[in-house]
């Protein structure tokens, strides 16, 4: 009766629970608004490239980075299940059979058989919530690993889209460089003919040849960049170089519409890296609760049931059962358990700082992304005006050179300027597209296409 009374008294103890985790103060709106276009989850489809869509779909199915994250998620889930198993009694069974022989001097041999079956059970009464806290912590780690998987999907879609845009840019630059090279070669031939007729100087011909050679070096550099980008796409999808058909990446798509950035608080819901950081902060709170509970007394129940007999048929005639309870409490451990509480509290403080940094990093990325998109659009408009003016100046300079009013140096300088602006405009358009894809990632778009939110579940219990 005393043992039963002690058990009932201790089971009424209150379990330890985490202190509420604070949330950083968020602004009501973003500092700069970009537009009113709602960004779809599969934002890359707005680039109008079925080939790109197919690449991202394939990556979501079999990319190595995603397979790695999936394996880590499985590990975390298994660890949570293993920890939760401690909430249930542990039961083991055993059986034995023995035969003994003995002989006393001249007497006959005496044989004796013995058979036995047994069950043993043990169970820790989770008085202070230590096991539940550990189970909740591991469950939250599994949820954080799931958010890590979604973060990989978010990054993967953006990296593939950026590599595709860059490949389109490189190939479009190659096309422009090829046209410029033909133009430069035609001008060199014309100057050589004029030099033969004493209408141009040798310096004019040599300068034009140098322009042709310089353009050749640019072509070689862009070709090398094209090969790197192709291999980058193969690596992202986990494919051998040359196994993908990337011929459709030839020209840059049109820019995306300006997005509606929503509210800063939306990032807490849409950014999987923030969600993962939040769950790890909660996990640290449960680890602190478990460390506190570990300093309290522990009550364990053990039981055993045995059956024995000298014949298999009579094994159930004799049996023995016992039930015991043991109460253990730390008296002196050199401060080890107190130090563990302090360590877990320090981990929680670290994760709180990491969570706040994740939130403010997301806000900064959105603000920077909006600014980059707007400024890059202004830059492209300015480049268009500059290119139009440079082409007009080149046309006028050619007429004046043919009339003998102007030296060829001026014509060549304007020609190279126009060609540089043509290439720069392609690079600027690619940069705008990459800024836009980066903004879509900063807003947390892309992961739900592969790993949508699960139906709402209950939070880890505090019982």
C-alpha positions in Angstrom: 0.0 0.0 0.0 2.9 2.4 0.8 4.4 1.7 -2.7 1.0 2.3 -4.4 0.6 5.6 -2.4 4.1 6.7 -3.4 3.4 6.0 -7.1 0.1 7.9 -7.0 1.8 10.8 -5.2 4.6 11.0 -7.8 2.4 10.6 -10.8 0.7 13.8 -9.8 3.9 15.7 -10.4 3.9 18.5 -13.0 6.0 17.9 -16.1 8.5 20.5 -17.3 7.6 22.5 -20.4 9.6 25.0 -22.5 9.3 28.7 -22.0 7.5 30.5 -24.9 10.0 31.5 -27.7 9.9 35.2 -28.6 9.3 36.5 -32.1 11.3 39.3 -33.6 9.6 42.6 -34.3 8.6 42.7 -38.0 7.7 45.8 -40.0 4.2 46.2 -41.2 5.1 46.5 -44.9 8.2 46.1 -47.1 10.2 49.2 -47.6 9.9 49.1 -51.4 6.9 47.6 -53.3 7.6 46.1 -56.7 4.2 45.5 -58.3 0.8 43.8 -58.0 1.4 40.5 -59.8 0.8 37.5 -57.7 3.8 35.2 -57.9 2.6 31.6 -58.7 4.2 28.7 -56.9 5.8 27.4 -60.1 7.0 30.8 -61.1 9.5 29.5 -63.7 6.6 28.5 -66.0 6.1 32.2 -66.6 9.4 32.2 -68.5 7.6 30.4 -71.3 10.1 27.5 -71.7 8.7 24.0 -71.7 12.2 22.7 -71.7 13.0 24.5 -68.5 9.8 23.3 -66.9 10.8 19.7 -67.8 14.3 20.1 -66.3 12.9 21.4 -63.0 10.3 18.6 -62.9 13.0 16.1 -63.4 15.2 17.6 -60.7 12.3 17.4 -58.2 12.1 13.7 -59.0 15.8 12.6 -58.9 18.3 15.4 -58.2 21.1 14.2 -55.8 20.7 17.2 -53.5 17.0 16.3 -52.9 17.8 12.6 -52.4 20.4 13.6 -49.8 17.9 15.8 -48.0 15.2 13.0 -48.2 17.7 10.5 -46.6 18.4 13.0 -43.8 14.6 13.4 -43.2 14.2 9.6 -43.0 17.0 9.5 -40.4 15.4 12.2 -38.3 12.0 10.5 -38.4 13.6 7.2 -37.4 15.3 8.9 -34.5 12.0 10.4 -33.3 10.4 7.0 -33.4 13.2 5.5 -31.5 13.0 8.1 -28.8 9.2 7.9 -28.6 9.5 4.1 -28.0 10.6 4.9 -24.4 7.1 6.0 -23.6 6.0 2.3 -23.9 6.9 -0.6 -21.6 9.9 -2.7 -22.7 9.0 -6.4 -22.8 11.4 -9.3 -23.4 10.9 -13.0 -23.5 13.2 -15.9 -22.9 13.1 -19.7 -22.9 15.5 -22.4 -21.8 15.9 -26.1 -21.8 18.5 -28.1 -19.9 19.5 -31.7 -19.3 21.8 -32.7 -16.4 23.6 -36.0 -15.9 25.2 -37.2 -12.6 26.8 -40.4 -11.4 27.7 -41.3 -7.8 30.4 -44.0 -7.6 28.8 -47.3 -8.8 25.3 -46.0 -9.0 23.5 -45.6 -12.2 23.5 -42.3 -14.1 20.7 -39.9 -13.0 19.2 -37.7 -15.7 17.2 -34.5 -15.0 15.4 -32.3 -17.4 14.4 -28.6 -16.8 12.4 -26.3 -19.0 11.5 -22.7 -18.5 9.7 -19.7 -20.1 9.9 -16.1 -18.9 8.7 -12.6 -19.6 10.4 -9.5 -18.3 9.0 -6.0 -18.5 10.3 -2.6 -17.4 8.7 0.8 -17.6 9.8 4.3 -16.5 7.0 6.5 -15.3 7.6 9.8 -17.0 6.8 11.8 -13.9 8.6 15.0 -15.0 8.1 14.7 -18.8 11.7 13.9 -19.6 10.9 11.2 -22.1 8.1 13.2 -23.7 10.3 16.2 -23.9 13.0 14.2 -25.7 10.3 12.8 -28.0 8.9 16.2 -28.8 12.5 17.5 -29.4 13.2 14.7 -31.9 9.8 15.2 -33.6 10.6 18.9 -34.1 14.0 18.0 -35.5 12.2 15.7 -38.0 9.9 18.6 -38.9 12.9 20.9 -39.3 14.5 18.3 -41.6 11.4 18.3 -43.7 11.7 22.1 -44.0 15.4 21.6 -45.0 14.2 19.4 -47.8 11.8 22.1 -49.0 14.7 24.6 -48.7 16.7 22.4 -51.0 13.8 22.3 -53.5 13.5 26.1 -53.3 17.2 26.6 -54.0 17.3 23.9 -56.7 14.5 25.4 -58.8 16.1 28.9 -58.6 19.6 27.6 -59.4 18.3 25.6 -62.4 16.4 28.7 -63.7 19.4 31.0 -63.2 21.7 28.5 -65.0 19.2 28.2 -67.8 18.9 32.0 -68.2 22.7 32.4 -68.1 23.0 29.7 -70.8 20.5 31.5 -72.9 22.4 34.7 -72.4 25.7 33.1 -73.4 24.3 31.6 -76.6 22.6 34.8 -77.5 25.9 36.6 -77.0 27.6 34.0 -79.2 25.0 34.7 -82.0 25.6 38.5 -81.7 29.4 38.0 -81.6 29.2 35.9 -84.7 27.2 38.7 -86.5 29.7 41.3 -85.2 32.6 39.2 -86.4 31.2 38.9 -89.9 30.6 42.7 -89.9 34.2 43.3 -88.7 35.6 40.9 -91.3 33.6 42.7 -94.1 35.0 46.1 -92.9 38.5 44.7 -92.9 38.1 43.5 -96.5 36.7 46.9 -97.5 39.6 48.7 -95.8 42.1 46.4 -97.4 40.7 47.2 -100.8 40.7 50.9 -100.1 44.3 50.6 -98.9 45.2 48.9 -102.2 43.7 51.9 -104.0 45.4 54.4 -101.6 42.1 55.4 -100.1 42.9 54.1 -96.6 46.0 53.9 -94.5 47.8 50.8 -93.3 47.0 51.8 -89.8 43.2 51.7 -90.5 43.6 48.1 -91.8 45.7 47.0 -88.8 43.3 48.5 -86.3 40.4 46.7 -87.9 42.4 43.4 -87.8 43.0 44.0 -84.1 39.2 44.4 -83.6 38.6 41.1 -85.4 41.2 39.3 -83.2 39.7 40.9 -80.0 36.3 39.7 -81.0 37.7 36.2 -81.5 39.0 36.1 -77.9 35.5 37.1 -76.7 33.9 34.3 -78.7 36.3 31.8 -77.2 35.6 33.1 -73.6 31.8 32.9 -74.1 32.1 29.4 -75.6 34.0 28.3 -72.5 31.3 29.9 -70.3 28.6 28.1 -72.3 30.3 24.7 -71.6 30.5 25.5 -67.9 26.8 26.4 -67.7 25.8 23.2 -69.6 27.8 21.1 -67.1 26.3 23.1 -64.3 22.8 22.1 -65.4 23.8 18.5 -65.8 25.3 18.5 -62.3 22.2 20.0 -60.7 20.1 17.3 -62.2 22.6 14.5 -61.4 23.2 13.7 -65.1 26.4 12.9 -67.0 27.7 15.8 -69.2 26.1 15.8 -72.6 23.2 13.6 -71.6 20.6 16.4 -71.6 19.2 18.2 -74.6 19.8 21.9 -73.9 19.4 23.1 -77.5 16.3 25.1 -76.6 18.3 27.4 -74.4 19.1 29.8 -77.3 17.5 33.1 -76.6 16.5 35.0 -73.4 12.9 34.8 -72.4 10.9 38.0 -71.7 11.2 39.5 -68.2 8.7 38.4 -65.5 6.0 40.7 -64.3 6.8 42.8 -61.3 5.6 40.7 -58.3 3.5 41.6 -55.3 5.8 41.0 -52.3 3.0 40.7 -49.8 3.6 41.4 -46.1 6.8 40.7 -44.2 4.9 38.3 -41.9 4.2 36.1 -44.9 7.8 35.2 -45.0 7.4 33.3 -41.7 5.0 31.0 -43.5 6.5 30.9 -47.0 10.2 30.6 -46.3 11.1 27.0 -45.4 14.5 28.0 -44.0 12.7 30.3 -41.5 10.3 27.5 -40.7 13.2 25.1 -40.1 15.0 27.6 -37.8 11.8 28.1 -35.8 11.3 24.4 -35.3 14.9 24.0 -34.1 14.4 26.8 -31.7 11.3 25.0 -30.3 13.3 21.8 -30.2 16.0 23.5 -28.1 13.2 24.5 -25.6 12.1 20.9 -25.2 15.8 19.8 -24.7 16.0 22.3 -21.9 12.9 20.8 -20.3 14.3 17.3 -20.7 17.6 18.4 -19.0 15.6 19.9 -16.1 13.5 16.8 -15.7 16.7 14.7 -15.6 17.7 16.3 -12.3 14.5 15.0 -10.7 13.9 11.5 -9.2 13.0 8.7 -11.6 10.5 5.9 -10.8 10.9 2.6 -12.7 8.6 -0.4 -12.6 9.9 -3.9 -13.3 8.1 -7.2 -13.5 8.9 -10.8 -14.3 6.8 -13.9 -14.9 8.5 -17.3 -14.9 7.2 -20.8 -15.6 9.3 -23.9 -14.9 8.9 -27.6 -15.1 10.8 -30.9 -15.5 8.6 -31.8 -18.5 7.4 -29.7 -21.4 3.8 -30.8 -20.7 4.1 -29.6 -17.1 5.8 -26.3 -17.8 2.7 -24.3 -17.0 2.1 -26.0 -13.7 4.8 -24.1 -11.8 5.1 -20.3 -12.1 6.5 -17.3 -10.3 5.7 -13.6 -10.7 7.2 -10.5 -9.2 6.6 -6.8 -9.5 9.0 -4.2 -8.2 9.3 -0.4 -8.2 12.6 1.5 -7.8 13.0 5.2 -7.1 16.4 6.7 -8.0 17.3 10.3 -7.4 20.6 12.1 -8.2 22.4 13.1 -4.9 25.8 14.1 -6.1 27.1 14.1 -9.7 29.7 16.8 -9.6 27.3 19.3 -11.2 27.0 17.4 -14.4 23.2 17.6 -14.7 23.2 21.3 -13.8 25.8 21.9 -16.4 23.7 20.1 -18.9 20.8 22.4 -18.2 23.1 25.4 -18.7 24.4 23.9 -21.9 20.9 23.4 -23.3 19.9 26.9 -22.4 22.9 28.2 -24.2 21.9 26.2 -27.3 18.4 27.6 -27.1 19.9 31.2 -26.9 22.1 30.3 -30.0 19.1 29.1 -31.9 17.0 32.1 -31.0 19.8 34.3 -32.5 19.9 32.1 -35.6 16.1 32.3 -36.0 16.2 36.1 -35.7 19.0 36.2 -38.3 17.0 34.0 -40.7 14.0 36.3 -40.4 16.0 39.5 -41.0 18.1 37.8 -43.8 14.8 37.0 -45.6 13.6 40.6 -45.2 16.9 41.9 -46.5 16.8 39.5 -49.5 13.4 40.7 -50.4 14.3 44.3 -50.1 17.5 43.9 -52.0 15.7 41.8 -54.7 13.0 44.4 -55.3 15.6 47.2 -55.5 17.8 45.1 -57.9 14.8 44.4 -60.2 13.7 48.0 -60.3 17.2 49.5 -60.8 18.1 46.8 -63.4 14.9 47.7 -65.4 15.9 51.4 -65.3 19.4 50.3 -66.5 18.0 48.5 -69.5 15.9 51.5 -70.4 19.0 53.7 -70.2 21.0 51.2 -72.3 18.4 51.2 -75.0 18.6 55.0 -75.3 22.4 54.8 -75.3 22.5 52.1 -77.9 20.1 54.0 -80.2 22.3 57.1 -79.9 25.5 55.2 -80.5 24.1 53.6 -83.7 23.1 57.0 -85.0 26.5 58.4 -84.3 28.2 55.4 -86.0 26.0 55.8 -89.1 26.9 59.6 -89.3 30.6 58.8 -88.7 30.7 56.3 -91.5 29.2 58.8 -93.9 31.8 61.5 -92.9 34.6 58.9 -93.2 33.6 57.9 -96.7 33.5 61.6 -97.6 37.1 62.0 -96.3 36.0 64.4 -93.5 36.8 62.0 -90.6 39.6 59.7 -89.6 38.8 56.0 -89.3 39.8 56.0 -85.6 36.5 57.7 -84.7 34.5 55.2 -86.8 36.3 52.2 -85.2 35.7 53.6 -81.7 32.0 54.1 -82.3 31.8 50.6 -83.9 33.3 49.0 -80.9 31.1 51.0 -78.7 27.9 49.9 -80.5 29.1 46.2 -80.4 29.9 46.5 -76.7 26.5 48.0 -75.9 24.7 45.2 -77.9 26.5 42.6 -75.8 26.0 44.6 -72.6 22.2 44.8 -73.3 22.0 41.0 -73.4 23.9 40.7 -70.2 21.7 43.3 -68.6 18.6 41.4 -69.6 20.0 38.2 -68.2 20.8 40.0 -65.0 17.3 41.3 -64.7 15.9 37.8 -65.2 18.3 36.4 -62.6 17.3 39.2 -60.1 13.7 38.3 -60.7 14.3 34.6 -60.1 16.2 35.5 -57.0 13.3 37.6 -55.8 10.9 34.7 -56.3 13.1 32.5 -54.2 13.4 35.2 -51.5 9.6 35.3 -51.3 9.6 31.5 -50.7 8.1 30.4 -54.0 8.9 27.1 -55.6 9.0 24.4 -52.9 5.3 23.6 -52.7 5.4 22.4 -56.3 7.4 19.4 -55.1 6.6 19.1 -51.3 3.3 20.8 -50.5 2.2 21.5 -46.9 0.7 18.6 -45.1 -2.7 18.9 -43.3 -2.4 20.7 -40.0 -1.3 18.5 -37.1 -1.3 19.1 -33.4 1.7 20.6 -31.8 4.0 18.5 -29.6 2.2 17.8 -26.4 3.3 19.2 -23.1 1.8 16.5 -21.0 
